Amino acid sequence: QVQLVESGGGLVQAAGSLRLSCAVAGVPFRASLITWYRQALGQQRELVASISGGGATSYADSVKGRSTIAGDNAKNTVYLQLNNLNPEDPAVYYCHLRLGSLYDTWGPGTQVTVSS
C-alpha cells in the first residue's frame, strides 16, 4: 500500500522560505511521478511542481525561479523548496503520486501560512 505524508508547513514571514517534505512509503518514489499541488481557501487545487521517475522537473509559472523540487533516494522523500514567499502562496500543499495505473495517491496535506 502506498502512503504519502507531507510535513514542513507552518507560518512563514513574507519573503521567507520553507521546505516541504513528502515522505513516500510503499514504492520507490523514483519509480513514479510525484507532483506537489496546492489549494488555497475557496480556490481550485493547482499544480505547483512535479518530478518524474527520470528526474525531470517542471514548475508552475507562479513559482518558477523561486522553487525547487528534488528527491532523496535514501529517505524516499521528495522535497519542495519555496523561496520568497508572497501573499499568493498560502494554501494547503498536497503531495500526489502516480505510478501508471497502479497507484494514484494523495497525502493529507500540510498548511502553509504567510504573514506580512
N, C-alpha and C positions, 0 to 999 in steps of 0.2 A: 504494500500500500504506500502510495506517495503522499508525503505531507510536507507542507511549507510553513515556516514560521518566520514572520518578519519581526525585526526589532530595530531600535536606534532612533525611533521618532521621539518627539518631545517639543519643548518650547525653545525656539532659537530667535535671536535678535535679527532684525533685518540686516542684510549684507553678510550675515554669518554663514556658517557651513555645518553640514552634518553628513553622517554616513549611515545609510540604511543597510541592514543585512537581511538576507533571505536564506535561511538555513534549509537545505533540501534533504529529505530523508526518503529512502526507498529506491532511488535511482541516482546514478551519477548525473550531476547537472550538465556535464559536457555531452551527454547523450541527447539533450533536449534543447528546446528553445525556451529561454527564460525572459520574461517581459515584466517590467515594472509599469504599473498603471497608477493613476491617482484619481480620486473623486472628491471634489470639493462639495460643500453643503449645497444642495439644490442643483447641482450640475451633473452632467453625464460623466461616466468614467472615461478617462482619456489615457492613451498610451504615453509613456514618458521615455522609456528606453528599453532596448532589448539586446540580448546576446545569444548568438546561435551556438550550436554544438562545435562548430569550427572556429568560434571566437569572433565572428563578425559582429559588429555592433552598429546600432542605429539609434538616433535620438529624435525626439520631437523638437520642432523649431523653438518651442518655448524654453527649452533647457539646453539647447545645443551651445557648446562653447563654455558652459559652466557646470557641466555634469560629466561623470564618468561611470560607466558600468563595467564591472570586472568580476572575475570569479577566482576562487581559491580552491584548487582541486583537493588539497589535503583536508580542508574543512568542509568540502562540498557545499560551499556557500557562495552566493552571488551578492555583490555589494553595489550600492548606488550612492555615489558621492555627489552631493549637491552643494554648490558654492553660490555665494552672492544671492542668498535667498531674498525673495521680494514678495509683495502682497499677493501675487498670483500663485504662489507655491503652497499655501496652507491647504491641506487635504488629508484624507486617509490614503496612504500609499499601500498598494497591494502588489504582491508578487504572484506571477502566474507561470505555470509550467505546462508546456505541450510536448508530448512525445508521440508523434504520429497520431494514430487513432487509439493508442493505448491509454494515454493519460491526458487529462485536461483539468488541471488542479489549481485552485486558488488558495492563497493564505488568508488568514483572518484580517490582515491589515495592521498598519501602525499609523498613528495620528501625528501629523506634523503641523505645528502652530508657529507662526512668525509674529514676533512683537515689533512694533515700530519704535 
